[in-house]
Amino acid sequence: MTYFKKFRLQVLLFGMLFVLIGNPADAARKPKPKFQIKFATLAPEGSTWMNSMHQMDDEVRARTDNRLGFKFYPGGVQGDEKDVLRKIRIGQLHGGGFTGYGLGVIASDVRVLEMPFMFRDLDELDYVRDNINSQLDGVFDKGGYLNLGWVDVGFVYIFSKKPIATPDDLAAARMWIWAGDPLAELFFKAFGISPIPLSAPDVLTSLQTGVIDSAYSSTLGCMALQWFTRVSYMTDVPISHGLGAALISKKGLRKVSAEDLAILEEVSGPILRDLTLKTRVQNLEAIEEMKKEGVEIISVNDDVHHKFFTTGQGAWDDGAGNLYSAELLEKVKSLIAEYRAR
């Protein structure tokens, strides 16, 4: 049985267990730590993300003699990322795993790394992010959050019920947009698209009922959220690279000792870096698995590929002064040029 077939079985079992006994993370036989970090994520139980989070919890508990640990709320049970951020602000949660959408609400400068057609490959992304990481962590810190580590979502593609092989096909689609996401609004504006705003947990049902016929996601995200069961095509043009990170409210950690906080950061860094490497591999594997499940990959010729890129890159300057500073955009462009020259 392949990883993804095992994973789909785990998702189904998780759904049944959740109905019967509640969140399995709550049912785990672990003594309650002295301080419990309440952490929410859209990732379902049984996913690589959640396996890594449980590993982090185990190591933090062991290193702090159970003074510090996590309580997880996986699978979107605490709502969309916007809902999670609201609950963090009012003290119901302490942190969460966020994609660029949630990260941008806290520190919009990070969205410069998600602009359409910014990076050709992961090496370029790593080079740029390594060079501005301290600056971005400073923005999170100013916003009141501790970044435990980046976790790539992966390159983002268009998934659809009808083939999308040109920008005109894209403009004609009933396309989902993450409600309230300014970066996605800039992208679709560049292509003349009027998308349909929905929260992420509503996408699967909306694909099933025909409210939308297209959505964008990383390949692994499309598998994990089961969206691939409601589409027939994937357009082989990566439109962006999706960011992810695990953030904890500094206000929520005010009762945690400096010693335990240092342990939390020391444990989380290597685990989340390893998770990024696993995610990158599984994003590639997900394409092959979806093909086996009947999803057709739509390839485009060089001219159409160029048209996608030039149209999408028109959104870069629109984001400057709105999502991020013009200076930061120029710095990123300069770093990309520097890397390519090498």
C-alpha positions in Angstrom: 0.0 0.0 0.0 1.5 3.4 -1.0 1.9 6.3 1.4 -1.0 8.2 0.0 -3.4 5.2 0.1 -2.4 4.7 3.7 -2.9 8.4 4.3 -6.4 8.4 2.7 -7.3 5.5 4.9 -6.0 7.4 8.0 -8.1 10.4 7.0 -11.2 8.3 6.8 -10.5 6.6 10.1 -9.8 10.0 11.7 -13.2 11.2 10.6 -15.0 8.3 12.1 -13.0 8.5 15.3 -13.6 12.2 15.6 -17.4 11.6 15.6 -17.2 8.8 18.1 -14.6 10.0 20.6 -13.7 13.5 19.7 -10.2 14.7 18.7 -7.8 11.8 19.0 -5.1 14.2 20.0 -7.2 14.9 23.1 -7.6 11.2 23.7 -3.9 10.5 23.6 -2.7 9.1 26.9 -0.3 11.9 27.9 -0.4 13.6 31.3 -1.4 17.2 31.0 1.7 19.5 31.1 2.1 22.3 33.5 1.6 24.7 30.6 -0.3 23.5 27.5 0.1 25.3 24.2 -3.2 25.1 22.4 -2.3 24.8 18.7 -4.7 24.7 15.7 -4.0 23.7 12.1 -5.9 22.8 8.9 -3.7 19.7 8.5 -5.6 16.5 9.2 -4.5 14.0 11.8 -2.4 11.3 10.3 -0.7 13.7 7.9 3.1 14.2 7.8 2.6 17.7 9.3 0.7 16.3 12.4 3.2 13.5 12.8 6.0 16.0 13.1 3.9 18.2 15.5 3.4 15.2 17.8 7.2 14.5 17.6 7.8 18.1 18.7 5.3 17.7 21.5 7.0 14.5 22.7 10.4 16.0 22.7 9.4 19.3 24.4 7.6 17.4 27.1 10.7 15.1 27.7 13.1 18.0 27.7 11.1 20.1 30.1 10.0 17.3 32.4 6.4 17.9 31.2 6.4 21.5 32.2 5.5 22.4 28.6 3.5 20.6 26.0 1.0 20.9 23.2 -2.7 20.3 22.8 -3.5 20.0 19.1 -6.7 20.9 17.2 -6.1 19.4 13.7 -8.2 19.2 10.6 -9.7 22.7 10.8 -11.8 21.9 13.8 -11.1 25.4 15.1 -12.1 27.0 11.8 -10.3 28.8 9.0 -6.9 30.5 9.7 -8.8 33.8 10.2 -10.9 32.1 12.9 -7.7 30.7 14.5 -6.1 34.2 14.6 -9.2 35.7 16.2 -9.2 32.9 18.9 -5.5 33.6 19.6 -6.2 37.3 20.1 -8.9 36.5 22.7 -6.8 33.9 24.4 -8.7 30.7 23.4 -5.7 29.4 21.5 -1.9 30.1 21.7 -0.8 29.4 18.2 -1.2 27.6 14.9 0.2 26.3 11.7 -0.4 28.9 9.0 -0.1 29.2 5.3 0.8 32.5 3.6 -2.8 33.7 4.1 -2.6 33.6 7.9 1.0 34.7 8.0 0.1 37.7 5.9 -2.6 38.8 8.3 0.1 39.0 11.0 3.0 40.3 8.9 2.0 41.1 5.3 5.6 41.6 4.2 6.1 37.8 4.0 3.7 37.7 1.0 6.5 39.1 -1.2 7.8 35.5 -1.2 4.5 34.3 -2.6 4.0 36.7 -5.5 3.1 34.9 -8.7 5.9 33.4 -10.8 8.6 34.8 -8.4 10.8 31.7 -8.2 11.9 29.2 -10.8 12.9 26.6 -8.2 13.3 25.8 -4.6 17.0 26.7 -4.5 16.1 30.3 -5.4 13.5 30.4 -2.7 15.9 29.1 -0.1 18.6 31.6 -1.1 16.3 34.6 -0.9 14.5 33.5 2.3 17.8 32.7 4.1 19.0 36.2 3.3 15.9 38.0 4.6 14.8 35.5 7.3 16.0 37.7 10.2 14.1 40.6 8.8 10.9 38.6 8.4 11.2 37.1 11.9 11.6 40.7 13.2 8.3 41.5 11.6 6.6 38.5 13.3 8.1 39.6 16.6 6.8 43.1 16.1 3.4 41.6 15.5 3.6 39.7 18.8 4.4 36.2 17.5 7.3 33.8 17.7 8.1 31.9 14.5 9.0 28.3 15.5 10.0 27.6 11.9 9.1 27.8 8.3 7.3 24.8 6.7 6.9 25.1 2.9 3.4 24.4 1.5 5.0 24.0 -1.9 4.5 25.2 -5.5 0.8 26.1 -6.1 -1.1 24.8 -9.1 -4.6 25.3 -10.6 -6.9 22.2 -10.2 -10.1 22.2 -12.2 -13.1 20.2 -13.5 -12.5 21.5 -17.0 -9.1 21.7 -18.7 -7.3 25.1 -18.2 -4.6 25.4 -20.8 -4.6 29.2 -21.4 -5.1 32.4 -19.5 -8.5 32.7 -21.3 -9.5 29.3 -19.9 -8.5 30.5 -16.5 -10.6 33.7 -16.9 -13.7 31.6 -17.8 -13.4 29.3 -14.7 -15.6 29.6 -11.6 -12.5 30.0 -9.5 -12.2 29.8 -5.7 -10.4 32.5 -3.8 -9.5 32.4 -0.1 -11.9 34.9 1.3 -10.1 38.1 2.3 -6.7 37.1 0.8 -5.2 40.3 -0.8 -2.4 38.5 -2.6 -4.8 36.1 -4.4 -6.9 39.2 -5.3 -3.9 40.8 -7.0 -3.2 37.6 -8.9 -6.7 37.1 -10.2 -7.1 40.8 -11.0 -4.0 40.5 -13.2 -5.8 37.8 -15.2 -9.2 39.6 -15.2 -10.8 36.9 -13.1 -13.8 37.4 -10.8 -13.3 34.6 -8.3 -15.7 33.2 -5.7 -14.6 33.9 -2.1 -14.9 31.0 0.4 -13.1 29.8 3.5 -10.7 26.9 2.9 -12.9 24.3 4.7 -15.8 25.1 2.3 -13.8 24.3 -0.9 -14.4 20.5 -1.0 -18.2 20.9 -0.6 -18.3 23.8 -3.1 -16.4 21.7 -5.7 -18.9 18.9 -5.2 -22.0 21.1 -5.5 -20.7 23.1 -8.4 -20.5 26.5 -6.6 -16.9 26.5 -8.0 -15.2 24.4 -10.6 -11.6 25.3 -9.9 -9.2 25.9 -7.0 -5.5 26.5 -6.4 -3.4 24.5 -4.0 -0.1 22.7 -3.6 -0.2 19.1 -4.8 0.1 17.6 -1.3 -2.5 20.0 0.0 -4.9 19.0 -2.7 -4.4 15.4 -1.7 -4.6 15.9 2.1 -7.7 18.0 1.8 -9.3 15.5 -0.6 -9.9 18.2 -3.3 -8.4 16.0 -5.9 -11.5 13.7 -5.6 -13.7 16.5 -7.1 -11.5 17.7 -10.0 -10.3 16.2 -13.2 -7.3 18.4 -14.3 -4.2 20.0 -13.0 -2.5 22.7 -15.1 1.2 22.2 -15.1 2.1 25.8 -14.5 3.2 26.6 -10.9 1.6 30.0 -10.2 3.3 30.6 -6.9 5.1 29.1 -4.0 3.1 28.7 -0.8 4.6 29.5 2.5 3.9 27.9 5.8 5.1 28.5 9.4 4.3 27.5 13.0 3.6 30.6 15.1 3.0 31.1 18.8 1.6 34.2 20.4 4.3 35.8 22.6 1.5 37.0 24.9 0.3 33.4 25.2 3.8 32.3 26.2 4.3 34.9 29.0 3.9 32.2 31.7 6.6 30.0 30.2 10.1 30.3 31.6 13.0 31.5 29.5 14.6 28.1 29.9 11.6 26.2 28.6 11.1 28.7 25.8 14.7 28.2 24.7 14.0 24.4 24.7 10.9 24.9 22.6 12.8 26.8 19.9 15.8 24.4 20.0 13.4 21.4 19.5 11.2 23.0 16.9 13.8 24.2 14.5 15.3 20.8 13.3 11.9 19.1 13.3 10.3 21.8 11.1 13.3 21.9 8.7 13.0 18.1 8.3 9.2 18.5 7.8 9.9 20.9 4.9 12.2 18.4 3.2 9.6 15.7 3.6 6.9 18.0 2.3 8.9 18.8 -0.8 9.3 15.1 -1.6 5.7 14.3 -1.0 4.5 17.2 -3.2 6.3 15.4 -6.1 4.8 12.1 -5.1 1.3 13.6 -4.8 1.4 14.4 -8.6 2.0 10.8 -9.5 -0.6 9.6 -7.0 -3.3 11.9 -8.4 -2.5 10.8 -11.9 -3.2 7.2 -10.8 -6.5 8.4 -9.4 -7.5 9.9 -12.8 -6.4 13.5 -12.6 -5.0 14.6 -16.0 -2.0 16.9 -16.1 -2.5 19.7 -18.6 0.8 20.8 -20.2 1.2 24.1 -22.0 3.6 25.2 -24.7 6.3 27.8 -24.3 4.3 30.7 -25.7 1.4 30.1 -23.3 3.8 29.5 -20.4 5.4 32.8 -21.1 2.0 34.5 -21.3 1.0 33.1 -17.9 4.3 34.4 -16.4 4.3 37.9 -17.9 0.6 38.4 -16.9 1.1 37.1 -13.4 4.3 39.1 -12.8 2.2 42.3 -13.4 0.9 41.9 -9.9 4.3 42.4 -8.3 4.3 46.2 -8.4 0.6 46.3 -7.4 1.6 44.6 -4.1 4.3 47.1 -3.4 3.2 49.7 -0.7 0.1 47.6 -0.1 1.3 44.1 1.0 5.0 44.8 1.3 7.3 47.8 0.8 8.8 48.6 -2.5 12.2 48.4 -0.9 11.6 44.8 0.2 10.4 43.8 -3.3 13.5 45.3 -4.9 15.7 43.5 -2.3 14.0 40.2 -3.2 14.4 40.8 -7.0 18.1 41.8 -6.4 18.7 38.6 -4.5 17.1 36.5 -7.2 19.2 38.2 -9.9 22.3 37.6 -7.7 21.5 33.9 -7.3 20.9 33.5 -11.1 24.1 35.3 -11.9 26.0 32.8 -9.7 
